[in-house]
Structure formats: structure tokens, C-alpha cells
Amino acid sequence: MAHLNIFAGNPLDRAGDLRNDPEWLAEQADKPYAQAMVLWEGRPLIEDSADGPRLTWLSMAHARDMVRDRELFLGLWKDEPVFAVEFEGSIDPAEGPVRGIGAFHEMRAAAAILSASEAAMAGGAKSLFDWRRRHGFCANCGTLTQTASGGWKRVCPACGTEHFPRVDPVTIMLPVYKGGPEPVCLLGRQAAWPQGRMSALAGFLEPGESIEEACAREVKEEAGLTVVDTAYHSSQPWPFPSQLMIGLIAEVSDNQAQPDQTELESVAWLTRAEARAVLAGEHPTIQAPPPFAIAHSLIKAWAEEA
């Protein structure tokens, strides 16, 4: 693969067919080497090791003793089953059931310190637990649904409708203009971000829209620019709560950008040298998006282009 963003690259075999068998799932959970990661309201439990921070893994039996009816089958690691359990509520379990084992970290902070494979597993678990929490009732008839397929499906006992985890596609694009003395890229800033933070432009795809059309619409709406060409860079699962970021480089027809003051409060054009300074933390006024965000990857790819 050309580029792998953080939260992608899950090393587990998801066992998509096998997990539909309740008996097989029960056998996996009872295996002596079955293990489970632990989350609390979407925050993974992390411990320190000689090699740096890592996910805390418990035996499945131990995890089930602490958390009942809140488990998820993640997949197989070298033919051994891997699960996740999640604590709910406002009280930190690190002060109770898992005291002394590790600490819970907000997922963005976790992504900055975990290995890529562990961040991918934790991000996937968070998205699935978030979906389960938000979609407990059948959208067809309103009945409370039941968990199936190890947490990858919910079934309505009244009307039989099957519900599957949703993924919301988002275009995230770096507008570039090539008609001046040297190429420049555009970064935008939302008012709610930390002081100085600027990033790529982004927006959700709408029904009946292609990726290219969504990219062009969002760039026009947010910055008043016309997209004349798009090039795909990479994608990123984004577990906040469950999006797929589709990364693009978007060539625009002119450099007369106007922030819409709704999504963006300001914009800035950067040369490749200026973009490299932003990424290096050496720009006097602009801060880059965090390294685990696909926006960082888009800026880096363009800034380092020969």
C-alpha cells in the first residue's frame, strides 16, 4: 500500500463468516488464550512497558468478570481470539476494577503514543461500541435490538430487520493552485480549534454525490474556489465516532479564496517551503494538524513533492 494512515492497518483477521456462528463465538470466548482489550467510554486502557506505551490486554475470563454483557469480538490474532470490553459510566475504572493495571487515554491521545497496529485495533473497537450505544433501537419499528455476530450486527426481534455498523464518508482535501509564480496550497481554520491550528478542508458526502462532486462542493462552499481536478492520496478510518476520511489533492482554478465564516474563519496560502515549516513547527503563526491526522499526511505529501 502506498500510504497507511493511523487507525488503518488492523492486523487482526476479522473472521467475517465465522463470527456469524454463535456456537463458534462461544468457543472462542472460552479458549484459555482468549484476550480482551479494555475501554472506558471509548478510551483504551494503556500500560507502560520497556518498549513504550501499549494496550493493556486481559484474559477474556478476567474481562468478563469485570464487565458483563458489554463485549465485542475483534478477530483472530495468529488463530487466537481477540475481544474488547467496555466500561460505561462517569467513574474511572482505573480507580476501581483495573486499579494499578494502567490508565485510560482519550483516543486522540492514545493514537499519538500507541503503535500503528494497536491504534487501529483500539480505534475499530471504539467505533463499534459507539455504534452500539447510538443504535440500540430498530430504525424500522422502534423495538430494542439484540446484539449478534459478536457485536458486528444488531437484529430486531420484532420485525427481523438487521442493522450493521455505519461508516460516514468524508472528503478531506488540500486545495492547490498552480497558476502563480510557484505552487501554493490552502489551509483553513475553524474557530473552535487551538490557537494557530490550520488544516485541510473537509466535509461529509451527501446522498447521490460522487467523491469528486463532494470535494468540489465543499471547497466552493467553504472557500469560494472552483475545483478543476482531483487526485486521490489515501484514506483513514476516523473513530470519532465512525468516519472514513477520503484524502484528496484538489487543484483549483484561482487563488481568490474567501472563508465562508461558518465552517472557516480564515484561510492561508502556503508555498511548499512554508508548508514544510508548518510541519516542522517552525512557522511563526500556523500550527499543523497532529501527525496522526490524514490532513497532516496530505500536507506532507504535497510539501515534499519534487
KOLMITI-326350 format. One line per 4 residues: their letters; for each residue y, x, z of C-alpha. Coordinates in nm, 4 decimals, decimal comma, padded with zeros to 6 digits, m for minus. Each point is the difference from the previous one (the first is absolute). Example, Ala and Ser with C-alpha at 12.3 -4.5 7.8 and 13.67 -1.06 7.14 Angstrom:
BEGIN
AS> m00,4500:01,2300:00,7800  00,3440:00,1370:m00,0660
//
This chain:
BEGIN
MAHL> 00,0000:00,0000:00,0000  00,3465:00,1291:m00,0916  00,1671:m00,0907:00,3271  m00,1286:m00,1505:00,3224
NIFA> 00,2532:m00,1510:00,2400  m00,0454:m00,0425:00,3741  m00,2052:m00,3127:00,0884  m00,2035:00,0481:m00,3223
GNPL> m00,3222:00,2003:m00,0160  m00,2140:m00,1913:00,2512  m00,3255:00,2036:00,0169  m00,2218:m00,2899:00,1116
DRAG> m00,2497:m00,1878:m00,2138  00,1264:m00,3563:00,0475  m00,3520:m00,1405:m00,0641  00,1530:m00,3012:m00,1714
DLRN> m00,3314:m00,1684:m00,0805  m00,1885:00,0898:00,3161  00,2698:m00,1257:00,2373  m00,0562:m00,3556:m00,1259
DPEW> m00,3380:m00,0030:00,1798  00,0455:m00,1013:00,3679  m00,3381:00,1459:00,0991  00,0804:00,3342:m00,1587
LAEQ> 00,3374:00,0091:00,1761  m00,1609:m00,0750:00,3355  m00,2467:00,2837:m00,0531  00,2840:00,2407:m00,0795
ADKP> 00,1933:m00,0923:00,3128  m00,3103:00,0619:00,2142  m00,0725:00,3454:m00,1416  00,0293:00,2798:00,2580
YAQA> 00,2445:00,1959:m00,2168  00,2249:m00,2954:m00,0853  00,3565:00,0909:00,0892  00,3327:m00,1796:00,0161
MVLW> 00,3658:00,0939:m00,0176  00,2266:m00,1831:00,2431  00,3319:m00,1675:m00,0763  00,2479:m00,1887:00,2127
EGRP> 00,2224:m00,2435:m00,1903  m00,0295:00,2156:m00,3125  00,0407:00,3333:00,1793  m00,2944:00,2439:m00,0233
LIED> m00,1270:00,1879:00,3039  00,0514:00,3742:m00,0546  m00,1199:00,2956:00,2049  00,0878:00,3689:m00,0035
SADG> m00,2553:00,2563:m00,1118  m00,0124:00,3711:m00,0729  00,0625:m00,0841:m00,3658  00,2894:m00,2339:00,0721
PRLT> 00,0381:m00,3754:00,0489  m00,2906:m00,2171:m00,1144  m00,1232:m00,3554:00,0308  m00,1911:m00,0819:00,3170
WLSM> m00,3503:m00,1220:m00,0813  m00,2141:m00,1903:00,2483  m00,3581:m00,1127:m00,0207  m00,0214:m00,3548:m00,1308
AHAR> m00,1740:m00,1087:00,3202  00,2869:00,1386:00,2104  00,2611:m00,1581:m00,2275  m00,1690:m00,3393:00,0178
DMVR> m00,0052:00,0163:00,3784  00,3801:00,0290:m00,0031  00,0886:m00,2363:m00,2871  m00,1956:m00,3146:m00,0751
DREL> 00,0094:m00,1921:m00,3296  00,2636:00,2293:m00,1450  m00,1938:00,2440:m00,2144  00,0031:00,1045:m00,3629
FLGL> m00,2575:00,1788:m00,2152  00,1764:00,2814:m00,1845  m00,2885:00,1522:m00,1932  m00,2553:00,2787:00,0027
WKDE> 00,0611:00,3679:00,0661  m00,2997:00,2004:m00,1236  m00,2107:m00,3157:00,0403  00,1149:m00,0551:00,3587
PVFA> 00,2023:m00,3155:00,0819  00,3674:00,0151:00,0882  00,1857:m00,2894:00,1654  00,3401:m00,0705:00,1529
VEFE> 00,0986:m00,2113:00,2988  00,3474:m00,1182:00,0927  00,1600:m00,0808:00,3330  00,2616:m00,2736:00,0002
GSID> 00,2774:m00,0763:00,2472  00,3034:00,1707:00,1470  m00,1783:00,2228:00,2529  m00,0817:00,3516:m00,1255
PAEG> m00,3790:00,0528:00,0278  00,0662:00,3732:00,0454  00,1128:m00,0986:00,3488  m00,3274:m00,1848:00,0561
PVRG> m00,3314:m00,0116:m00,1928  00,0565:00,3187:m00,2037  00,1972:00,1958:00,2603  m00,0355:00,3733:m00,0470
IGAF> m00,1544:m00,0228:m00,3469  00,3145:00,0137:m00,2117  00,3238:m00,1772:m00,0815  00,0880:m00,2786:m00,2433
HEMR> 00,2438:00,0935:m00,2766  00,2005:m00,2250:m00,2299  m00,1579:00,0292:m00,3454  00,2922:00,1776:m00,1658
AAAA> m00,0020:00,2630:00,2748  m00,3788:00,0244:m00,0281  00,0231:00,0598:m00,3758  00,2197:00,3020:00,0649
ILSA> m00,2555:00,1737:00,2233  m00,3472:m00,1141:m00,1099  m00,2060:00,1489:m00,2800  00,0231:m00,1865:m00,3296
SEAA> m00,3490:m00,1471:00,0321  00,0554:m00,1245:00,3553  00,3385:m00,1480:m00,0899  m00,1691:m00,1862:m00,2870
MAGG> m00,2699:m00,1435:00,2264  00,2494:m00,0996:00,2678  00,2395:m00,1544:m00,2511  m00,2768:m00,2080:m00,1543
AKSL> m00,1114:m00,1249:00,3407  00,3562:m00,0949:00,0919  00,0454:m00,1997:m00,3202  m00,3228:m00,1921:00,0556
FDWR> 00,0784:m00,0822:00,3620  00,3521:m00,1080:m00,1018  m00,1453:m00,2295:m00,2659  m00,2462:m00,1497:00,2473
RRHG> 00,2807:m00,0666:00,2480  00,2223:m00,1682:m00,2604  m00,2637:m00,2025:m00,1829  m00,2054:m00,1683:00,2698
FCAN> 00,0294:m00,3450:m00,1542  m00,1187:m00,1260:m00,3363  00,2836:m00,0231:m00,2516  m00,1864:m00,2838:m00,1708
CGTL> m00,0638:m00,2399:00,2908  00,1428:00,1610:00,3153  m00,3293:00,0472:00,1869  m00,0565:00,3107:00,2147
TQTA> m00,1959:00,2449:m00,2146  m00,2920:00,2226:00,0970  m00,0415:00,3734:m00,0533  m00,2632:00,1110:m00,2519
SGGW> m00,1113:00,3152:m00,1837  00,0865:00,2243:00,2925  00,3625:m00,1124:00,0000  00,0599:00,0201:m00,3763
KRVC> m00,0115:m00,3751:m00,0517  00,0822:m00,3223:00,1829  m00,1845:m00,3253:m00,0707  00,1175:m00,3528:00,0715
PACG> m00,2771:m00,1997:00,1728  00,1572:m00,3286:m00,1111  00,0643:00,0373:m00,3730  m00,1931:00,3185:m00,0735
TEHF> 00,2964:00,1907:m00,1427  m00,0388:00,3780:00,0148  00,3072:00,2078:00,0825  00,0300:00,3709:m00,0787
PRVD> 00,2484:00,2636:00,1169  00,3160:m00,0090:m00,2050  00,1830:00,2987:m00,1415  00,3652:m00,0418:m00,1017
PVTI> 00,0984:00,2158:m00,3018  00,3367:00,1755:00,0158  00,1691:00,2065:m00,2685  00,1743:00,3060:00,1393
MLPV> 00,1972:00,1950:m00,2557  00,2248:00,2986:m00,0379  00,2691:m00,0805:m00,2601  00,0935:00,3028:m00,2122
YKGG> 00,2775:00,0461:m00,2530  m00,0331:00,2625:m00,2734  00,3236:m00,0513:m00,1937  00,2320:00,2273:00,1972
PEPV> 00,0433:00,3769:00,0233  m00,3286:00,0145:00,1926  m00,2552:m00,2581:00,1144  00,0755:m00,1887:00,3223
CLLG> m00,1960:m00,2389:00,2200  00,1281:m00,2899:00,2063  m00,0662:m00,0570:00,3690  00,0999:m00,3111:00,1914
RQAA> 00,0683:m00,0745:00,3634  m00,0719:m00,3094:00,2077  00,2348:m00,0670:00,2895  m00,2834:m00,0224:00,2538
WPQG> m00,1294:00,3528:m00,0672  00,0793:00,3048:00,2177  00,3319:00,1623:m00,0726  m00,0077:00,1974:m00,3249
RMSA> m00,3424:m00,1261:m00,1140  m00,0243:m00,0788:m00,3712  m00,3057:m00,0804:m00,2060  m00,1399:m00,1376:m00,3239
LAGF> 00,0590:m00,3630:m00,0967  m00,2756:m00,2548:00,0611  m00,0861:m00,3675:m00,0255  m00,2907:m00,2432:m00,0030
LEPG> m00,1584:m00,1151:m00,3238  00,0471:m00,3696:m00,0659  m00,2532:m00,2408:m00,1571  m00,0231:00,0330:m00,3772
ESIE> 00,1638:00,3426:m00,0005  m00,1359:00,3289:m00,1301  00,0537:00,3243:00,1897  00,2554:00,1120:m00,2589
EACA> 00,1872:m00,3307:00,0162  00,0150:00,0087:00,3804  00,1292:00,3555:m00,0110  00,2749:m00,0911:m00,2471
REVK> 00,1001:m00,3146:00,1911  00,0242:00,1773:00,3354  00,2036:00,2908:m00,1389  00,2378:m00,2463:m00,1688
EEAG> 00,0309:m00,2164:00,3134  00,0450:00,2822:00,2473  00,1994:00,2558:m00,1992  00,1236:m00,1766:m00,3155
LTVV> m00,1849:00,2397:m00,2318  m00,2099:m00,0738:m00,3098  m00,3443:00,1598:m00,0143  m00,0952:00,1264:m00,3461
DTAY> m00,3330:00,1681:00,0817  m00,2469:00,0299:00,2875  m00,2629:00,2600:00,0827  m00,2730:m00,0478:00,2600
HSSQ> m00,0295:00,2675:00,2676  m00,2432:m00,1189:00,2713  m00,0664:m00,2800:00,2467  m00,0225:m00,0264:00,3785
PWPF> m00,1648:m00,2485:00,2337  00,2756:m00,0831:00,2487  m00,1309:m00,1689:00,3182  00,3267:m00,1650:00,1099
PSQL> m00,1682:m00,2429:m00,0084  m00,1955:00,0269:m00,3269  00,1762:00,1079:m00,3157  m00,0871:00,2071:m00,3044
MIGL> 00,2930:00,2177:m00,0981  m00,0005:00,0666:m00,3761  00,2014:00,3164:m00,0589  00,2028:00,0334:m00,3207
IAEV> 00,2603:00,2202:m00,1609  00,2473:m00,2378:m00,1691  00,2341:00,1321:m00,2686  00,3281:m00,1943:m00,0125
SDNQ> 00,2579:m00,0416:m00,2772  00,3100:00,1156:00,1878  00,1218:00,1387:00,3310  00,2353:m00,2829:00,1004
AQPD> m00,1955:m00,1069:00,3073  00,1406:m00,2699:00,2275  m00,1829:m00,0750:00,3291  m00,0449:m00,3739:00,0483
QTEL> 00,1089:00,0151:00,3689  m00,2959:m00,2215:00,0882  m00,2974:00,2306:m00,0429  00,2043:00,3186:m00,0361
ESVA> 00,3255:00,0949:00,1668  00,0463:00,3229:m00,1958  m00,1554:00,2154:m00,2721  00,0182:00,3662:m00,0982
WLTR> m00,0815:00,1930:m00,3174  m00,1673:00,3364:00,0548  m00,0752:00,2909:m00,2286  m00,3392:00,1637:00,0337
AEAR> 00,1539:00,2763:00,2128  00,1618:m00,2571:00,2285  m00,3246:m00,1950:00,0259  m00,1822:00,3173:00,1018
AVLA> 00,2631:00,0593:00,2660  m00,0553:m00,3525:00,1339  m00,3756:00,0577:00,0201  00,0544:00,3329:00,1757
GEHP> 00,2318:m00,1607:00,2566  00,2916:00,2093:m00,1253  00,2226:m00,2690:m00,1515  00,3213:m00,0506:00,1987
TIQA> m00,0095:m00,3811:00,0087  m00,3309:m00,1365:m00,1338  m00,3345:m00,0108:00,1789  m00,3256:m00,0355:m00,1928
PPPF> m00,2586:m00,2707:00,0593  m00,2853:00,1263:00,2212  m00,2646:00,2192:m00,1686  m00,2723:m00,2633:00,0446
AIAH> 00,1956:m00,2558:m00,2084  m00,0585:m00,0282:m00,3747  00,3784:00,0107:m00,0517  m00,0114:00,3613:00,1197
SLIK> m00,2739:00,0727:m00,2543  00,2021:m00,1550:m00,2833  00,3111:00,2024:00,0807  m00,2053:00,3194:00,0369
AWAE> m00,1833:m00,0545:m00,3302  00,3268:m00,0505:m00,1896  00,1907:00,2788:00,1774  m00,2724:00,2544:m00,0743
EA> m00,0496:m00,1062:m00,3614  00,0485:00,2914:m00,2358
//
